[in-house]
Amino acid sequence: MVKLGEHAVVLGASMAGLLAARVVADFYETVTVVERDVLPDQPGQRRGVAQARHAHALLARGSQILDELFPGLLDELVATGAPVLDDGDLSKVFLSPGHLFTRSGRVKDPRSLATYFPSRPLLDFYVRRRLQALPNVALLDGHDVVDIISTPDRELVTGARLVNRDGGKERNLFADLVIDALGRAARTPAWLDHLGYGRPIEDHVTVRLVYASQLLRMRPGTLKEMAIIIGATSGRPTGMALFGHERNTWQFTVGGMAGYEPPPDREGMISFAQDFAPEFVIAALRVAEPVDEPARYTVPSNQWRRYDKMSRFPAGLLVIGDAICSFNPIYGQGMTVAALDALVLRDSLRRGQRDLARRFFRASAKPIGQAWQLAVGADLAVPEVEGTRTLPMRIANRYVDRLLTAAESDSHVAERFLRVSWLIDPSTRLFHPSLLFRAATVNLRRRQVDRTPLVSEAAR
């Protein structure tokens, strides 16, 4: 493959940063990933990935992309003990996004919906190890990024200014391409403003999410399910997740939006979940052994920085992952959207560096837009969440509610909905005439069954 330059720098060893580095390694002679944390030499928590202490899911599309970029990675995770749901058995998940999905039968295409449940530290470690095995990639940890460097005319970004966190020594790291993967708090808007480009406009939907999590250990067989997911609904802007991971560990997370906050202690968290979780889940939580202390996390809003709408942008700079768009994390989209961004980056680089930023931001807006519509639509379906509900959104949410009602008893409708939610199929598939007809038929049949006892009683 023809190389586009000598050196690319990726700011941040987030999942978005690691995947971006994997892609650009095919187009640049050398790649350096800069990270403020000292990276552990085994799976472990670190300050820069605070979200790792909370429930995580690698959606089906994200799994597919990771295995494409790092062939055999998913098999490694499974060999290490990470659970995988790849047989389509619906009884192995308790999925209730406002409606409890059918738990009988199997999906027709289980491989395409295969879902992996490694802990986030394990996943990060294995991706990072694969990346470090590439001969032209280096990880520079323990360094803060304090600024970007540009040419005097400010038309081209030429590198980044770093500070060693151990001794405070500054250094300039020059590059042909700089990619900001520093997450939601990334300072690119301020850097652009300083260079005279202004800041991108930002879309926000305020959710005021607060959640608490704790890693637990359960005896094998305590639960037959691999994952429990209970979403917020009208009148109850609260929910929970319980995911099985390697070594019989389970990540337990409870959360609330719009001012509803879970207690920060284990007993309080279980009591919080008791208001909406089934008794068998509560019983399993009570006998589980704590592995660590509870952790707390807050997310004020969904945030999308619209770099795709900027009229001017310097060459030599890109932004990726949460640094562009960060979602309400209860939908588990973050890592998968980062993986989709990486594919867009690869396709953009294949067309060369000319007008790279404009092409990348406009192309990445498509997968980001789908995830945004799904997350924001679900958030605003909960009346307690503040925000403008347009007429098209209200109509779409009413239709989605009918789909979810049909998914309570129909595995085909459930599968079609999951394929869109897990970012395999485009959102337009939800409005295919065959699905509309099927959902309507299922719901009509259900209403007729529900009315039958009343008709029989009246006949007497």
MONORWO-V491701 format. One record per residue. N is the residue number from 1. RES is the residue in one letter. PSI is psi in degrees with one decimal (999 if undefined). D_CENTER is the distance of its C-alpha to the mean C-alpha in Angstrom with 2 decimals. Layout:
N;RES;PSI;D_CENTER
N;RES;PSI;D_CENTER
This chain:
1;M;137.8;30.89
2;V;130.9;32.33
3;K;140.6;31.04
4;L;-15.5;30.17
5;G;177.4;30.98
6;E;-41.1;31.83
7;H;132.9;28.94
8;A;141.9;25.30
9;V;130.5;23.61
10;V;124.8;19.90
11;L;105.3;19.35
12;G;127.2;16.87
13;A;36.4;15.88
14;S;174.7;12.17
15;M;-40.4;10.10
16;A;-42.0;10.47
17;G;-41.9;14.08
18;L;-42.4;14.82
19;L;-36.8;13.82
20;A;-41.7;15.71
21;A;-39.1;18.58
22;R;-40.3;18.77
23;V;-49.8;19.22
24;V;-17.4;21.71
25;A;-22.8;23.66
26;D;-8.8;25.14
27;F;-11.2;26.46
28;Y;149.5;27.75
29;E;-44.1;30.35
30;T;153.2;28.47
31;V;133.9;25.03
32;T;127.4;24.49
33;V;121.1;21.26
34;V;129.8;22.05
35;E;136.5;20.49
36;R;-34.2;21.93
37;D;154.1;21.44
38;V;117.5;23.82
39;L;131.0;21.72
40;P;152.0;22.73
41;D;13.9;24.53
42;Q;166.1;22.96
43;P;129.4;19.74
44;G;161.5;19.59
45;Q;151.0;18.02
46;R;155.8;18.36
47;R;-38.1;18.46
48;G;-10.0;16.16
49;V;64.6;13.06
50;A;-30.7;13.91
51;Q;-17.9;10.53
52;A;-17.0;11.58
53;R;10.2;14.17
54;H;170.8;12.09
55;A;131.9;10.67
56;H;147.8;7.85
57;A;138.2;7.32
58;L;101.1;7.31
59;L;160.3;7.70
60;A;-43.9;11.15
61;R;-37.8;10.86
62;G;-39.9;8.80
63;S;-43.7;11.58
64;Q;-42.3;14.18
65;I;-41.8;13.43
66;L;-39.8;13.46
67;D;-25.0;16.69
68;E;-41.6;18.07
69;L;-32.1;17.69
70;F;80.4;18.83
71;P;132.4;21.07
72;G;-3.7;21.56
73;L;-43.0;18.59
74;L;-37.9;17.45
75;D;-36.1;21.09
76;E;-43.5;21.24
77;L;-42.9;18.45
78;V;-40.6;20.29
79;A;-28.2;23.57
80;T;-11.6;22.39
81;G;0.7;21.78
82;A;128.2;18.12
83;P;152.4;18.33
84;V;135.3;17.51
85;L;99.8;18.00
86;D;11.6;19.67
87;D;-1.0;22.74
88;G;12.7;21.42
89;D;109.5;23.20
90;L;-14.3;21.99
91;S;-11.0;23.90
92;K;-2.1;21.49
93;V;143.7;18.75
94;F;98.5;19.39
95;L;115.5;17.10
96;S;80.4;18.19
97;P;57.3;16.22
98;G;-26.4;19.56
99;H;137.5;21.47
100;L;114.6;21.81
101;F;151.3;21.19
102;T;141.5;24.14
103;R;18.0;24.38
104;S;150.0;27.13
105;G;-174.9;27.25
106;R;153.9;24.90
107;V;155.2;22.79
108;K;-27.6;24.78
109;D;71.5;22.44
110;P;-31.7;20.86
111;R;-38.7;20.16
112;S;-19.0;17.91
113;L;13.3;15.84
114;A;129.7;15.98
115;T;130.4;13.23
116;Y;145.0;13.32
117;F;54.9;13.14
118;P;152.9;13.90
119;S;155.2;13.61
120;R;-42.1;11.46
121;P;-38.2;14.90
122;L;-45.0;16.14
123;L;-47.8;13.41
124;D;-44.3;13.74
125;F;-45.1;17.48
126;Y;-36.7;17.88
127;V;-44.8;15.97
128;R;-39.9;17.98
129;R;-39.8;21.11
130;R;-41.0;20.85
131;L;-43.2;20.45
132;Q;-20.1;23.40
133;A;-14.9;25.48
134;L;131.5;25.65
135;P;-20.2;29.03
136;N;16.0;28.16
137;V;133.4;25.13
138;A;142.9;25.72
139;L;124.0;23.61
140;L;96.5;25.26
141;D;173.9;24.05
142;G;26.0;25.63
143;H;134.9;25.82
144;D;145.5;24.84
145;V;118.4;24.44
146;V;-20.1;26.92
147;D;167.2;27.45
148;I;159.2;27.45
149;I;141.3;30.75
150;S;168.5;32.20
151;T;161.6;35.49
152;P;-33.3;38.22
153;D;-2.0;37.64
154;R;19.6;33.90
155;E;-19.4;33.10
156;L;127.2;31.46
157;V;130.2;29.10
158;T;3.4;30.64
159;G;-164.8;28.72
160;A;149.3;27.48
161;R;126.3;29.47
162;L;157.8;28.48
163;V;126.8;29.89
164;N;121.1;30.27
165;R;-17.7;29.18
166;D;-40.8;31.89
167;G;-5.6;34.86
168;G;9.1;33.84
169;K;134.1;35.06
170;E;151.5;33.80
171;R;153.3;33.34
172;N;133.1;32.45
173;L;107.9;30.21
174;F;149.5;31.12
175;A;158.7;29.13
176;D;-22.8;29.24
177;L;132.4;25.55
178;V;129.9;23.30
179;I;121.3;19.51
180;D;111.4;17.83
181;A;40.0;14.52
182;L;7.3;15.34
183;G;-168.0;12.38
184;R;-33.7;12.90
185;A;11.2;16.47
186;A;145.3;17.45
187;R;14.6;21.08
188;T;-40.4;21.34
189;P;-41.8;22.40
190;A;-39.5;25.24
191;W;-43.2;26.19
192;L;-41.6;26.45
193;D;-41.5;28.52
194;H;-33.9;30.79
195;L;-5.2;31.34
196;G;11.8;32.42
197;Y;-10.1;29.57
198;G;176.3;28.46
199;R;151.0;24.97
200;P;147.3;22.44
201;I;154.6;22.37
202;E;133.8;19.33
203;D;133.2;17.99
204;H;140.4;17.18
205;V;113.7;16.76
206;T;128.4;17.72
207;V;-24.0;16.30
208;R;56.2;17.74
209;L;132.5;15.31
210;V;128.1;16.76
211;Y;158.2;15.79
212;A;145.2;17.51
213;S;155.8;16.81
214;Q;139.0;19.15
215;L;129.7;19.29
216;L;164.0;22.04
217;R;132.7;24.16
218;M;150.1;25.65
219;R;141.3;28.48
220;P;136.6;27.68
221;G;-4.4;28.29
222;T;-42.1;27.69
223;L;138.4;25.08
224;K;-19.2;25.13
225;E;152.9;21.56
226;M;-21.0;18.66
227;A;140.5;16.17
228;I;123.0;16.96
229;I;120.1;14.77
230;I;115.9;16.75
231;G;167.9;15.52
232;A;156.6;17.50
233;T;171.1;20.39
234;S;127.9;23.40
235;G;-10.3;25.48
236;R;84.8;22.92
237;P;48.4;19.91
238;T;163.5;18.88
239;G;-176.7;16.95
240;M;163.1;16.00
241;A;145.6;14.14
242;L;109.1;16.03
243;F;133.4;14.79
244;G;135.9;17.43
245;H;-168.9;17.10
246;E;156.7;19.80
247;R;36.4;23.26
248;N;25.3;23.20
249;T;152.0;20.76
250;W;133.7;18.55
251;Q;118.8;15.89
252;F;122.1;17.06
253;T;134.0;15.27
254;V;146.9;16.97
255;G;162.4;16.22
256;G;151.2;17.97
257;M;166.4;17.82
258;A;40.8;20.77
259;G;-7.0;22.79
260;Y;117.0;22.29
261;E;132.0;21.67
262;P;152.6;21.69
263;P;156.1;24.35
264;P;2.8;23.53
265;D;160.2;25.56
266;R;-48.2;25.12
267;E;-39.6;27.87
268;G;-37.9;26.66
269;M;-42.2;23.11
270;I;-42.3;24.73
271;S;-37.7;27.08
272;F;-44.5;24.31
273;A;-24.7;22.66
274;Q;-21.5;26.16
275;D;-19.9;26.39
276;F;-10.6;24.03
277;A;149.1;23.29
278;P;156.1;25.85
279;E;-35.0;28.55
280;F;-30.2;27.78
281;V;-44.7;24.38
282;I;-41.4;26.17
283;A;-40.8;28.89
284;A;-39.3;26.57
285;L;-36.3;24.98
286;R;-29.1;28.51
287;V;-3.3;29.70
288;A;153.1;26.71
289;E;124.0;27.44
290;P;137.2;25.47
291;V;-32.9;24.27
292;D;-176.2;23.49
293;E;153.3;23.79
294;P;147.8;21.40
295;A;151.5;18.96
296;R;146.3;18.14
297;Y;144.4;15.45
298;T;144.4;15.61
299;V;113.9;13.62
300;P;-35.1;16.26
301;S;161.7;14.58
302;N;137.1;12.15
303;Q;125.6;13.42
304;W;112.6;14.02
305;R;116.8;16.65
306;R;68.1;18.62
307;Y;-25.9;19.86
308;D;-14.3;20.51
309;K;2.9;23.23
310;M;138.8;25.04
311;S;-26.0;28.56
312;R;145.1;28.94
313;F;136.9;26.78
314;P;147.9;28.22
315;A;157.3;28.31
316;G;6.9;26.86
317;L;136.8;23.65
318;L;164.4;20.08
319;V;144.9;16.82
320;I;157.6;13.33
321;G;-143.6;9.63
322;D;-19.9;9.27
323;A;-21.6;13.05
324;I;-56.3;13.09
325;C;127.0;10.55
326;S;132.6;8.52
327;F;164.0;7.54
328;N;115.9;8.71
329;P;-7.3;6.31
330;I;-12.7;8.42
331;Y;-3.0;6.84
332;G;30.1;3.91
333;Q;-19.0;2.56
334;G;-53.2;2.13
335;M;-36.7;4.12
336;T;-40.4;5.36
337;V;-37.8;6.28
338;A;-39.1;7.69
339;A;-40.5;9.49
340;L;-39.7;10.79
341;D;-40.0;11.96
342;A;-39.5;13.74
343;L;-40.0;15.56
344;V;-40.7;16.61
345;L;-44.4;17.88
346;R;-46.0;19.82
347;D;-36.4;21.38
348;S;-40.9;22.30
349;L;-30.4;23.95
350;R;-20.5;25.91
351;R;8.7;27.67
352;G;-179.0;28.70
353;Q;-13.9;28.30
354;R;124.8;30.23
355;D;33.8;28.35
356;L;-47.1;25.11
357;A;-47.5;23.20
358;R;-45.1;24.14
359;R;-43.1;23.30
360;F;-48.3;19.87
361;F;-38.4;18.77
362;R;-38.3;20.23
363;A;-38.7;18.75
364;S;-20.5;15.16
365;A;-22.5;15.63
366;K;-57.1;15.77
367;P;-34.5;12.29
368;I;-41.7;10.94
369;G;-39.4;13.57
370;Q;-47.5;12.67
371;A;-38.3;9.14
372;W;-45.7;11.05
373;Q;-40.4;13.83
374;L;-45.6;12.05
375;A;-49.7;10.46
376;V;-38.8;13.70
377;G;-42.4;15.88
378;A;-40.2;14.74
379;D;-47.1;15.19
380;L;-5.8;18.54
381;A;-13.8;19.66
382;V;112.8;20.23
383;P;-28.4;23.55
384;E;-18.7;23.18
385;V;130.2;20.41
386;E;144.9;22.26
387;G;162.5;21.94
388;T;126.7;23.77
389;R;101.1;23.64
390;T;162.8;25.19
391;L;-46.9;27.34
392;P;-37.6;25.13
393;M;-41.2;22.14
394;R;-40.1;24.48
395;I;-45.1;25.77
396;A;-41.2;22.39
397;N;-36.2;21.32
398;R;-39.9;24.70
399;Y;-43.1;24.29
400;V;-38.3;20.84
401;D;-37.3;22.54
402;R;-36.8;25.25
403;L;-45.3;22.91
404;L;-34.4;21.35
405;T;-44.1;24.96
406;A;-33.7;25.93
407;A;-14.6;23.04
408;E;-26.5;24.73
409;S;-6.0;27.46
410;D;115.4;26.58
411;S;-28.9;24.39
412;H;-45.6;24.53
413;V;-41.6;23.06
414;A;-43.9;20.33
415;E;-43.3;19.52
416;R;-38.7;19.59
417;F;-42.0;17.23
418;L;-34.9;14.68
419;R;-32.9;15.04
420;V;-45.6;14.03
421;S;-34.5;11.20
422;W;15.6;9.72
423;L;28.4;10.46
424;I;-47.0;13.61
425;D;153.8;16.10
426;P;158.1;16.54
427;S;-27.6;16.82
428;T;-23.0;20.56
429;R;-25.0;20.86
430;L;-20.5;20.63
431;F;16.3;23.87
432;H;137.2;25.78
433;P;-37.0;29.28
434;S;-36.1;29.24
435;L;-39.8;26.22
436;L;-45.5;27.80
437;F;-42.5;31.03
438;R;-46.3;29.62
439;A;-42.3;27.79
440;A;-41.2;30.97
441;T;-44.6;33.14
442;V;-45.0;31.19
443;N;-36.7;31.24
444;L;-45.3;34.92
445;R;-38.7;35.90
446;R;-41.3;34.18
447;R;-37.1;36.08
448;Q;-39.6;39.29
449;V;-41.3;38.86
450;D;-30.3;38.15
451;R;-15.1;41.34
452;T;-46.9;43.56
453;P;-36.2;44.75
454;L;-39.2;45.72
455;V;-42.2;47.74
456;S;-41.0;49.45
457;E;-40.6;50.36
458;A;-34.3;51.84
459;A;-26.5;53.90
460;R;999;55.56
